[in-house]
């Protein structure tokens, strides 16, 4: 494969695609089972991770993390609050600062939906040594960062238009989770490697 990617490296890229597609399917099925939007699960995961790290997210930080417009994120948080999954909390140091916290109900829902996935992944990781897993973890961390930095929004803020999708009703914010057609493609849509 002269002039192209090393075959072994390309196989790693293809396997990352497979993992991404399988993960997307799992999240879609889990969301449908609970009557939720997949964006709700992504948002809840972000809220929980930051809350557990004692770095609670603001709504604007969540919007940036999910690549959503401010109106779409507000609609998303409103819906999650109505469903009892998140709560808005005011900072004791700065009452103007509002952060998001997950509820016990949200955590039990998440545990129920993702316990099968956790058990499946655990059965795989149990076959590897701690040293091997440390290498895998390092690779996945660096790969996630590289994928994020490769996206158009990191190269040029104008690359992802804030305009609502075509199916959004005039005068109304885009549905939560909707993205513009020019948004960065998922990992599962990488181009084929150059031919030899």
N, C-alpha and C positions, 0 to 999 in steps of 0.2 A: 504494500500500500504506500508506494513512494509519493512523497508530497502530501500525504494525508495523515490522519491520526493513527498512532500505534494501535494495532488490532486489539490488544489487551485493554488499552485505555478506552477504546471505543466500546468494548463489551461492558466496561464499568458504567459508561454513560447510558447504554441501553438498559442495564439492570436498574439504574436510578430511575429511568423512565418507567420501568415495570413497577417499581416500588411506589412511585408517585400515582400511577393509574390505580393500582390496587388500594392504596390509601384513600384516594378520592372516592372510589366505589364504596369502601367501608363507611366513610363519613356520610356519603349520600344515603346509604341504607339506614345507618343509625339515626340520622336526622329524620328521615321519613317515618321510622318506627315510633318516634316520639312526637311527630307532628311539628317538627322544627325546620327552620331553614338551615342549610349547611353553614351559612355565614354566622348564624347564632352559635354553632358549636365552635367555629374558629374564634369567635369573639370571646366566648366563655373560657376557652382554653387560655387565651391571652390574659384575660382578667385573673384567672386562678394562678397562673404562673407568676405574674407580677405581684399579686397579693401575697403569695407564699414567700416571695423574695423580699417582702416588706417594701415594695416599690409600686404601690397601687397606680393603676392607669387613670388618666383623665380621659374624657370623651374625645378630646382632640388628639391625644396620643394614640387612642384606639383607632381613630379614623386613619391616622398615618400608618399604623401597623397593618391595617386591613386594606389600605389603598382605597378608601371610600370617601365620598364627599361629606361635608359637615351635615347637610340635611339627611343623607342616607344613614349616617352613623347615629344621629339623634333618633331617627325612626327605629333603628335597630335596637338601641338601648331602651327606648320607650317600650318596645314589644317585649324585650327580655325582662324588663321590670314588671310589666303586666303579668307575665308568665311566672313571676316569682323566682327568676334565676339570678338577677343582680339587684343591688341596691346602690343608690347614690349616697355618698357620704361626704360631709363637709370637713375639711381639715381643721383641726383644733388650733393650729398656728395661723392659718389664713382662711377665714370663713368664706372667701370668694372662690377658693380652690375646691372643686368637686371631683372626687375620685369614685371609682367603681369597685364594688366588692361582690363576690359571689355569695350565694346563700347556701345553707345546709341542703336545701332541696336540690339546688343545682348540682352540688357535689355528689349527692346520692344518685341523681339522674346520670351524671357523667360516669360514675363508677359502674352503674348497671349497663350502660351502653358500651363502655370500653373495656370491661373486665374480660370478655372473650378475646379481644385483641391483645390485651396485656398478657394473658395466659399463653397465647400463641407465640408472641414474641419472646416470652420468657423461656419457652421450650426450645427456641432457637439459640438464644444467648447462653443457655446452660451448657451448650456443647463447646463453648470457647473458653479459653483461659482469660484471666483478668488482663494480662498483657495484650492479648489479641483484641479484646473488647476495647481497651484503651486506644489502640490504633484505629479501630473502626469508628469509635466515637470522635477521635480527632479528624478523621477523614470526613465524616458526615457534617461536623461542625464547619469545617473549611468549605465543603461543597455547598452547604446552605448559604454561607456568606458569599461565595463566588456566584451562585445563581442569582442572589439578590442584587449584587453589584452589576451583573450582566444585563439586568432589566433596563428598558428604555428610560424609565423614570429616573434612574440614577445617572444616566448619561445626559439627559436633556429634560428638564421639568415640563417642557411643552409637549413631550412625546406622548404623554397620556392626557387626553383632553378631558376637562371636567364636564363636558356636555353629557346630558343624560342619554341612555340608549334609545333607539328608535321606538321601542314599545312603551316608553314612559308617556303617561298622559300629559298633554300640554299644561303648563302652569303648576305641575305637581312634581315633588322631588322624585328622583329615580328610586325604585324599590331597593330596600336594603340588600346589599350583596351584588347589585347590578354593576357591571363595569362597562366602560366604553369599548367598542370593538378594537381600538388600538392599544388596549392594555397588553402588558407583556404576556406571551404565551406560557402555558404551564410547561413544566419540565417534560411532560409526556408528549410534547409537540416539537421536540428538537428536530432539526433537519437531518436527512440521511448523510452519512459521511461521504467525503469526496471519493470518487472512484480512483482506482490505481492508475 
